[in-house]
Amino acid sequence: MPEAEYFTFTLPRDPWRKKPGPSPFKMTREEAQHRYPGAVAIESTREVRQIGDGEPFQGGQPYGQ
């Protein structure tokens, strides 16, 4: 399974925030740059997650079968 790195980011100032602060959720670097240009990753919050291989979840099967 492929892996992706997620971080908490320091978000830049905006009209609602007087000073930079941490993001409320973890994101990939690409997602952060798209949503919050100028965001900086907090390296100590690095989290590696396994991401799906593109196969949709097949519900309806009982657990364990």
KANOR-V541031 format. One record per backbone hydrogen bond with DSSP energy under -1.0 kcal/mol. CO is the residue of the C=O (numbers start at 1). NH is the residue of the N-H. E is the energy in kcal/mol with one decimal. If there is no record, write none. Layout:
CO NH E
CO NH E
This chain:
2 51 -2.7
4 49 -2.8
6 47 -2.3
7 27 -2.4
8 42 -2.6
9 23 -2.3
10 40 -1.9
11 21 -1.1
17 14 -1.1
21 11 -3.6
27 7 -2.6
28 32 -2.3
29 33 -2.3
30 34 -1.7
31 35 -2.7
32 36 -3.2
36 39 -2.1
40 10 -3.2
42 45 -2.3
43 46 -1.5
47 6 -3.2
49 4 -2.6
62 65 -1.5
